[in-house]
């Protein structure tokens, strides 16, 4: 099995187009054409994890955090990033990172977070913007169904919990082909009028090439008329953070002890208690201080995230309980999810969960 075949499965799990612009996701080190001997899944691709991959004969390391995040001009082994990269290159080990591609997925990091806490009725906290496009095309009635379902197969027409969505209206067309034309309907050099169906579908913008290929392959016209628009609609199933609720509310202190137990957190920093019961909870795995206002606006009783600074705890404004449970802790079950996903999709192949604890934060 080639590494690129495994990467295709990973991109089904977390499309790279879902990642934030600042991020560095995908294949960071290695040749995708190489044959894979096994996959080691980890949180951080540190030097000790690369050593683990060598020992376990895995030449592909799938990590959550990208070991290469910002620009690097030299690789001399002077820091932990360069040492990991050098060891990977010397031993022909590829490194692939998912990070915010999985953060933004409706079944990704924050759904995993919610599921660990037992939250129900979950939805995205900060919906992704400028990610939806609309295709409008026209064809004769006899060709409409073929075109429509080809577009659906390519990924168009998905709205929330519904698939195969389209709007279709009837009208009439006119055309007159020049001497170089080869019309399927009518004759060149003569004005032709006939019935036509207008088909409208939306799609995620990274699918545009696939959508257009499906359109051109299944359309009968010599010249296919179509229009594509960028929509301002937010994507309700893609975005950062998530909000859900407990079936039964609980006291703030009991809630924090519950979170500490479920997320195996050695310590939780939190804002002042509000005196309110906790039922509606917002979460954002990793650094999520930017979403405090979103959590408040969503009506959350509590917001769980990580990497909060001193003054950011004031932003709770006694409107919700703000808790920092630790960066690693808030994402700790992500690598388990990746392993489970790969094992279901790739049978009879070595998919191994790393045993290394890469959490750099320690507690007394």
Secondary structure as UniProt FT lines:
FT   HELIX           3..13
FT   HELIX           16..18
FT   TURN            21..22
FT   STRAND          26..29
FT   TURN            32..33
FT   STRAND          39..44
FT   HELIX           47..55
FT   TURN            56..57
FT   STRAND          60..65
FT   HELIX           80..90
FT   TURN            91..92
FT   STRAND          94..97
FT   HELIX           100..103
FT   TURN            106..107
FT   HELIX           109..117
FT   STRAND          120..128
FT   STRAND          132..139
FT   HELIX           141..153
FT   TURN            154..155
FT   TURN            160..161
FT   STRAND          167..175
FT   TURN            179..180
FT   TURN            188..189
FT   STRAND          192..204
FT   HELIX           205..207
FT   HELIX           208..218
FT   STRAND          226..230
FT   STRAND          235..250
FT   HELIX           252..262
FT   TURN            263..264
FT   STRAND          269..270
FT   STRAND          278..287
FT   HELIX           289..291
FT   HELIX           292..297
FT   TURN            298..299
FT   STRAND          302..306
FT   HELIX           310..316
FT   TURN            317..319
FT   STRAND          321..324
FT   HELIX           327..330
FT   TURN            331..333
FT   HELIX           334..345
FT   STRAND          351..353
//
